Amino acid sequence: MKIPRVALSIRAQLLLVLTVFLALPWLGVEYVRELERVLRDAQERTLAGTAQAVATALHNRTRLFATPPDPIASFARERAEERSPSGVSLPPSASPEIAQIIEGLSRTTARIWVIDRSGTVLARAGSLLSETNGATASDSTWAKVSGATIGRLYKIVLEQPVEDFSDDAATQGAPRGRDVEGALAGILTTDRRPTSDGKATIVSAAHPVWVGDEVRGVVIVEETGNAVLAQRNRAFERLFNIVLAVLLVGSLALTAYATWLSARIRRLRDDAERAIDDDGRVRAPLASSGAGDEIGDLSRSFGSVLARLSEYASYQEKMASRLSHELRTPIAVVRSSLDNLKASALPAEARVYMARAQEGLTRLTQILTRMTEAARLEQSLSDVERVRFDLVPVVTGCVEGFCLAYPAARIAYSPPSGALLVDGSPDLIAQMLDKLVANAVEFAQGRPIDIVLSGDAQAACIAVGNEGPPLPEGMQGRLFESMVSVRADGARDAPHLGLGLYIVRVVAQFHGGEASAANKPDGSGVIVTVTLPLAR
Amino acid sequence: MRRIAIVEDEPAIRANYAEALRRHGYEVATYATRLDALAAFRTRLPDLALVDIGLGDDVDGGFTLTRELRALSATVPIIFLSARDSDFDVVAGLRLGADDYLTKDASLPHLAARIAALFRRSELLSAPPASDDIVERGSLRLDVKRLTADWQGKRVDLTLTEFWMVHALARHPGHVKDRDALMRDANIVVDDSTITSHVKRIRRKFMALDPAFERIETVYGMGYRWTE
């Protein structure tokens, strides 16, 4: 099974890796939850402690619980409550003495009830509502900005403490929850219940008040969960702010790093691609990087590979001329020996061998000449004087010459109407055309050859097409290399060294142009095209 | 009897050439190194020297030897015979005062023809010119016997090969001579680009005397012709 390849840049990959850090907020949530639990426990314990303290103050004070509630005082208080503008009508304290005691113990956000066994409220102090909390509002700009953006988000996501919950006690009198039941049974009990509208949670602790062995009353201490909630939210926000900042800075840093890294790799890639031209020749050595890391190493090894490739290429290009030079001397030995032999009287049968030897020698010399032609051409390029000339008569003259030289070939020629001025050497152009046409004639094998000379504002184009066999795949670019030939082996009447099209390229490049070969679109043959920039 | 010196480091070639030239009736002395040859030249000058450029480890020994030989005699005909055929070597050799430059592709009959021509030239330089051996084409005057060319009355210093090429072109003005014909007439076997550089050198020699010289026309794809 093949996994489909997804093209992901290094930057994208690093950002993908960065998603691992998204686990950080989750860890934070877990931590804050734990914190909330601890806080709640602490709140319950505090409430229980308060309830116990109040109850301790009321233990064994028989008088306080013996007296039945004073109906008149109670009535007066009820009247007063009715007139109260707040509209909150809490059950009044029936026992001023107890009220006095618990007043001193009350806390700002806690409410303390004292009830007797029947559930009658004996005293009450404090309120569940906290005063407006101004301490949290910070004036720093950051706080404002974050409050405006992230803060809003937090408000949506997190449960916010609500102050306008409906207080059950206002309508139902003293609470009668599980905690009160427990306290009446003589056990300190804590409870947690939602308000009837569900907007807030009330935490309460009830402690029995003992008179002798009897539970005569219950102290209930209530508080909303808002304080814990607010603290949890604050912790949440702080944590998230930090995590967000870290994530932001981290991803920015990693993105920058990845950008730098991929820019270096891209530069290396571009350098490497630029170092080799379309024909696979090394144009210029790679400027090796001085960086000490792996990319620097890569660049250096690229550089050395290219240097070796270039050495090899120039070795290949020079091999022909070196080889021919080395072969010249032994051939001269053979030739002079044969010449001497010919001068002496030879028997008739020896003459046959003599003729064969000379024929072979002629071919050998021909090969040598061709081998050195390209090298000599390259050497001579530096001395060639450039003149401005019209390409049209040169090509036309050459084509006329080819028609004489290759009477069997059917050459069609279409020249352009205007002149095509080129800076360069007409002799070299003629040499190049000679190679182009010789090549085409050989592949066409009697089929037509068409030579088209055309030009536009920038360049002249010489296209030589033949109807020979198409080029093998992958050879189009290599054809113009030294000693590369696509001819089938065998049945050769002339030596082929793959230097003809190499000469074509050398001449084209000397004129600032280029040579290319391609199969005809319909596969009926091959077109070799040389484009030459026009003189300005 | 004419005496030819062959300076060549390859013994087989040296022996073959010596034998062939002896058969043509010359006296031949052979040397393998520059110093041997120079020592012999100091005692007695040859009538013609055939010099290889690379002499063993002495890569440019032939060039050095030519310079030294020219210092001894300004007139001794010198032919370079080398495996090297780059334009650079040809030009360098001719500039040093060699009369001709041949690659080792040259066959022995070709070599013998050249040697004979060079001897004829040096022999006849002093004799009065015979009118039947003169080719005149406008300002060009070729003495076929002496192998000399004059343009507008001034001597053009052509090598043997160059003279034969000019002669082949000027004999039939207006006719295109292709490269093969030029090679045949000049007794050489070289490739097309060498013919091109020969023609270029000939033009340059004429232009040194007459900057307006334009008689040798290139007919692209076919060859060259002499125009009048």
Contacts between the chains, C-beta under 8 A, distances in Angstrom:
chain1	res1	chain2	res2	distance
A	325	B	83	5.7
A	325	B	84	6.8
A	328	B	83	3.7
A	328	B	103	7.1
A	328	B	104	5.2
A	328	B	105	7.3
A	329	B	10	5.5
A	329	B	13	7.1
A	329	B	83	5.4
A	329	B	104	6.7
A	331	B	104	7.3
A	331	B	105	7.6
A	332	B	10	7.5
A	332	B	13	5.3
A	332	B	83	7.2
A	332	B	104	3.6
A	332	B	105	7.6
A	333	B	10	6.8
A	333	B	12	4.3
A	333	B	13	5.5
A	333	B	16	7.0
A	335	B	104	7.8
A	335	B	105	7.6
A	335	B	107	6.3
A	335	B	108	7.7
A	336	B	12	7.8
A	336	B	13	5.9
A	336	B	16	3.5
A	336	B	17	6.0
A	336	B	20	6.8
A	336	B	108	5.8
A	337	B	12	7.4
A	337	B	16	5.6
A	339	B	16	7.5
A	339	B	20	6.3
A	339	B	107	5.7
A	339	B	108	3.6
A	339	B	109	6.8
A	340	B	16	5.6
A	340	B	19	5.6
A	340	B	20	5.5
A	340	B	23	7.8
A	340	B	108	6.9
A	343	B	20	6.9
A	343	B	23	6.0
A	343	B	108	7.8
A	365	B	105	5.4
A	365	B	189	7.0
A	368	B	105	7.5
A	369	B	105	7.6
A	369	B	190	7.4
A	369	B	191	4.3
A	370	B	191	7.5
A	372	B	85	6.4
A	372	B	191	7.7
A	373	B	191	5.6
A	373	B	193	6.1
A	375	B	86	7.9
A	376	B	85	7.0
A	376	B	86	5.8
A	376	B	87	6.8
A	376	B	193	6.1
A	376	B	194	7.8
A	377	B	193	6.2
A	379	B	86	5.4
A	379	B	87	6.7
A	379	B	88	6.5
A	380	B	86	8.0
A	380	B	87	5.1
A	380	B	193	7.4
A	380	B	197	7.0
A	383	B	87	7.1
A	393	B	220	7.5
A	394	B	220	4.7
A	395	B	220	7.8
A	397	B	219	6.0
A	397	B	220	3.8
A	397	B	221	4.9
A	397	B	222	7.0
A	398	B	220	4.8
A	398	B	221	3.2
A	399	B	221	6.6
A	400	B	221	6.0
A	400	B	222	7.2
A	401	B	219	7.5
A	401	B	220	7.0
A	401	B	221	2.5
A	401	B	222	4.2
A	402	B	221	6.1
A	404	B	222	7.1
A	405	B	221	7.9
A	426	B	218	7.0
A	426	B	220	6.4
A	427	B	196	5.2
A	427	B	200	7.9
A	427	B	218	7.0
A	429	B	220	7.8
A	430	B	218	7.8
A	430	B	220	4.6
A	430	B	221	6.2
A	431	B	192	6.9
A	431	B	193	6.3
A	431	B	196	7.5
A	433	B	221	7.2
A	434	B	192	7.3
A	434	B	221	7.6
